[in-house]
Amino acid sequence: MASKIDYSSLTLNAREAQNVNEAVFSKTFTRPELATIHGLQTDVDMDRFIPIYGQFGLVGKVDPSSCSVNTSGETIPVAQKKWEPKLISDRLVHCQKDISSLVKLWQLSRKAAGTWEEINNEQVAFINDRLSDAVYQSILRISSFGDTAADTVTNGGVLKNGTDKAFWTMLDGMWKQIFTDQALGATAKAVRYTITENSEATEAAQLALASGRAYLAMESMLADIDSRVFEGNSKPAFQMSNTMFTNYKNYLREKSLNFTLDKTTSNLSGLNFDGYPIIVRHDWDRFIKTYENDGTVRNLPHRIVLADINNIPIGTSDAESMSEFTSVYDPITKKHYMDFAYKIDMKVLEADQIAVAY
């Protein structure tokens, strides 16, 4: 079937719903605004280097007197990272003729489909609306969970068996870069709070978080992170899985701090910790539960990152391509074509100025 709406599970008959008002449309996934979770750098070209200038080490000793002077051997270290944006694209093809004539939902009441009234064909407009959200979700997936070495559980990876790893292997996202840093052991740059429940042997045990786990994690992260993250025009924020956010809310209730919850302005949180905003990453929970799950446990379901969003930027050639796509009807093939393409890369610039919990 070339249609992009799968009606195969419907029992179609002459009394099929004939009005958009009679249908139920699943809500789009809760998602954070990109500008609140990552700095965005545009006009990023292939192989552009990012120089990272360090600071002098120790200087200043007691003066040797006489005619001698102290001569420091210190230098400013300069490291580099390289933007390597990957082109992400896809095409969806929709053929109206492949839809059963018994499907009458889109044939009446143009006004009822007000959400898509700007496009003549409400059904295609509905597909476009869903595609727009899917493209945004792809950006969240790639920037957080991209892993050039990703593989399925059977092959030693963490992806659920049957998952197409090509949706992950285009680049190393934020978490892969964090794990690579932490694999350095004693020389790892990012400070870490270990969430012990992540290592439990069953999913039920993993999800049974100790009371106040999120509070303790954030308290430890604030205490241990490099103080430079709070200086200048930095925008440090906690980003966390919904499991950790729920644990934090429950802790506030247990401590009779319900008044703090009044600050919640949306399901993306609105709360803060010690004055630093909390951003709930529902997308992390969703991707981990759905794709990083071997049937017995989830792969590190509880996670937090504390960082200046400009230290974990997304690079792209142009921001517009990340939110736009082309939708055209070809009268020759009698099909609707929906194309999107954007370039993306993601960098953890200075690992020594972030704190993580997982």
Buried (B, 14 or more C-beta within 10 A) or exposed (E): EBBBBEBEEEEEEEEBBBBBEEEEEEEEEBBBEBEEBBBBBEEBEEEBEBEEEEEEEEEEEEEEEEEEEEEEEEEEEEEEBEBBBBEBEEEBBBBBEEBEEEBBBBEBBEEBBEEBEEBEBBBBBBBBBBBBEBBBBBBBBBBBBBBEEBBBBEEEBBBBEEBEBEBBBBBBBBBBBBBBBBEEEEEBBBBBBEBEBBEBEEBEEBBEBEEBBBBBBBBBBBEEBBEEBEEEEBBBBBBBBBBBBBBBBBBBEEEEEEEBEEEEEEEBBBBEBEEBBBBBBBBBBBBBBEBBBBEEBBBBBBBBBBBBBBBBBBBBBEBEBBEEBEBEBEEEEEBBBBBBBBBBBBBBBBBBBBBBBB
